Every structure is written in structure tokens, then in C-alpha cells.
Amino acid sequence: MLGKLLVELRETLRTQGSTPATGQKLGTSDVASNGGDGDGTRGGGAAESQMAEYSRPADAPPLPPDEWGVPQEVIYGAKRNMLMSGLRNLKTRGHGKAGGVVAGAAAAEAEAAEGQEEIGGGFGGMNVLGRATYSVVELLDSHPLKFTCENKSTVYEKCLQSQTDPHSTDPLIFLRTQARPLPSTIDLLTLRASYERVQVHAGVFQYERAEENVHEWHMNFADKHLFGYWSGALFAQDEMQVLEHPVLAALQLELLEIELRSHTNGGKNKGLQPYTRDGRGATPCLVQNVPRLCAIDTAGPTPIYGNAFAQVSSEAVLAQTSCFGAPANPVRLSNILALEAPKPSQGTYTLSQIADILTTAYSGYLAARAASVESSTRQQAPLDVVRIHTGHWGCGAYGGNKPLMAILQTIAAHMAGVELIYHAFDEAGVAHVQHGLRLLAEVEAELKADGDGENASISNLITRLVAREFRWGVSDGN
């Protein structure tokens, strides 16, 4: 919610007031005079003295960055100051440490990068926009979780009470990466083997223990705002995953604080913004070593998925919740890959939409493989397989086409060199995936008939898919 408010505020500020004179710098002298401390208080400054007729509260926040182009009468207006002061209070309310996560913040300061670092170069390197390493205990201590949904609070309290056996102290690693261009061609000789190897199951993620020498990743069907809606009543795949892995909510709060600080420290750590997309396209976000504290059975005696979760009794929710943390039932660690599907549309899928979906999935899967290679190299452990657990990504609230999304994720997995396990929710979902895989076999035959040989062009592949006229569906409200 806070991240959404910040985005809405930026767009509002851009459109309010008059346009500043060409070359005018907004707030530059003010930041310089205060050393860019970003503590939410302001001193004098030439810009402020020039706008003396406007008043600002004592807790007024730092000025917006120059590139936003916000008029001065808006910067110093009472409405903006009131809203931003409220955001600042929300940001700091209830935190155990005024300075945020000490160890985590230091790691973020040291390791954040702007597309300069590459990981897993041997498997196709991935540009890292930002990297941060955290202690799970300190992250949760610094950001106590406060849910506005009573049933979520009840589940979280039960999880905390169940922690009787200390679990792994492996550091939580956050990576935000940059989208990768698609390869120009696709290998048709191995494509069939890839889609025949896709495992399709009725049901949801089980987060089973990984096999030896295998790295497992589970998709987060994200919004642009990473883990942005964990507190409220919504309980779709994203929110369910965060409730089962509650430190993800604390991570989101930490990343929001880093984003706020970046506005006053010259854009430092800007790469750690909690967004899965930016103006250039997808920015896949990866979180490694995430403790899973509970499992919630949404298909039990009482349906509790989606909007139903907040409406049933807490007793019904707890009856379908299994908590981990006892010696006989220890906490396990998950690796999470967060990608946003394209926003809902209507009619048939366009070439640009199909290309964007394929690029997003390919970039995310390649980043997961690169991160796994890096992790195994660091631990001097063998790595045989990188496996992605996915499902009907973008087919719930966004109304995506299930067979097409299965096709595109399968192609992306093939190009990225990872295995795919598809959790299709129910038998009807399995049928959609299997239909998509049959259609992919038909497209493969068409590409071979085109005479491209062993390698078909990606543009030809996408054109073939566009010609199939896949249609957008309707949002299911979850």
C-alpha cells in the first residue's frame, strides 16, 4: 500500500501546479544545505527562503528528486506536506529500531549496484540492479508486521507461537535484476524434449524438500509493487505466499524505506526499489533462503482462497493451517522468484504482449538459474538442475489465457535452461496446460515446415503464436 501511495503521489505531483522555468532546479540547494541526511527534518536553504510564503510542518519530508519535475508551489503546498508527513509516520510507526535493519542496511549500502554486476556468467550472466543481504531475525525485529486482516493476524500469531526449534540462520538474499533480451533463435531439436519434460500437477505449491544437487524456485505471481498487498483482506497466490513466508512482508517494508532514503541521498541504492517492473520493462526480483512458517490448505473443508479468506471464521482458517517450527516439523527455506504478468487487456493477444510475456518469463528464469549457479559456486556444491515451480501466472485477477501462458512459460524455461513444474490448481487447470503443450507441438511442426532447420527465429515463433489468435479472458476477482 505504501509503495502504491508513493507512485500515485509522484504522478499527482507531476500534474499539479505550473511547470517550473527551464533549467530551474527544485530543492537542490535545500538538500545541499542539509547534507542530504534524509531524516525527515529540514533546515534553511535558498529554495525554502525563496518560497517563504509557503509553510511546512516540522516533520516535513525531504524534497522530491529533481527528475520528477515538481513545481515549487506543489513542493511547498500544505496538501503535499500533509500527505507526505502521514506517509513518514506510517513508515516509522512501530519499528523496533529507528535506523532500520542495521546489518541488512549496511549490506544493502555496500552491495547495491546499477546494472553493473553480473552473476552466473557461465550460464548466461544477469545484470543486477540491486542486491541486499539480511538477517531474518533482525529484519522481522525491525519491521513488526501489522495486518489489517484479522485472519492473517491470527495465522501469523500461531506461526510465532509454533517456533520452538531454532531454524536455519542462512542469510536472506534479495536480488533485483534487469530484463534480458530474447535470443534471436530457438533450438528446435531440443524444444520437444523440454516440453515433454514439463511436469503438470493438479494442486498448488507444496514446497517439498529439494532433491540433491537441485535448486528449486517458486514463482510469486506479483504485482508491479513487490509483495505490496500482504496486509489486507486479499488472499490470492501472492498474498498467500507472503503469509506462509512472513519475512517477505518485512522485506517489503525495508525496501520501501530504502526507496524513500534514495530520494535524498543522490539516488544511492535506487536499484533496490520494490518494483517488479520499471520504465524499461520487467525487473525480476529474487529472494533466497526464505523461511516458510506455515502451510495453508485453501481447498480444505472450507474454501478460503481469494476473497473468501477474510470472510470465514478464524477457527476455520486455523483448522486448515499447519505451522512449522517444532523439532519434528522443522521450518524449510524457499527461493522465491517474483514476476508480474502483463496487465489485463481484451480481444486477441498482440505481438508486443506476447513478446513482453516471453521476455519477462525468460529473464526471470535466467536470473534464477544464474543465482543458483552463483550460490552453488559459493558453497562449492554441485548443481545438476534448476527447477521452477509455476502455475497459471497472470490468469487470475489479470484474466490471462491459460494455454498461452503455459506455452510461453515452457518456451522461456527451454531457452533459460531450467526445468518447469506446473501446479495447475485442479483437473480443469491441468487440461488447459496440456492443451497449451499440444498447441506448442503444432507450432513446432509449423516452424520446421518453414525450413528454418535446427534453429527457428524467435520473431517467426512469436508471429506463429500471434496468428493463433489467443484471446484474453476475464478476471476472476482474485
Salt bridges, closest charged atoms under 4 A:
GLU11 OE2 - ARG10 NE 3.51
GLU11 OE2 - ARG14 NH1 3.03
ASP30 OD2 - ARG42 NH2 2.18
GLU48 OE2 - ARG56 NH1 3.32
GLU67 OE2 - LYS270 NZ 3.99
GLU109 OE1 - LYS268 NZ 2.99
GLU111 OE1 - ARG131 NE 3.83
GLU117 OE2 - ARG131 NH2 2.60
GLU196 OE2 - ARG192 NH1 3.57
GLU211 OE2 - ARG387 NH1 3.29
GLU216 OE2 - ARG387 NH1 3.06
GLU216 OE1 - HIS389 NE2 2.51
ASP223 OD1 - LYS343 NZ 3.23
GLU244 OE1 - ARG292 NE 3.23
GLU254 OE1 - HIS143 NE2 2.77
GLU257 OE2 - HIS95 ND1 2.97
GLU257 OE1 - ARG261 NH1 3.83
ASP278 OD2 - ARG280 NH2 3.51
GLU340 OE2 - LYS343 NZ 2.91
ASP356 OD1 - ARG277 NH2 3.02
GLU374 OE2 - ARG131 NH2 2.98
GLU419 OE2 - ARG197 NE 3.86
GLU419 OE1 - ARG387 NH2 3.25
GLU442 OE1 - ARG468 NH1 2.78
GLU444 OE1 - ARG192 NH2 3.30
GLU444 OE2 - LYS448 NZ 3.14
GLU446 OE1 - ARG464 NH1 3.54
GLU446 OE2 - ARG468 NH2 2.69
ASP450 OD1 - ARG464 NH2 2.62
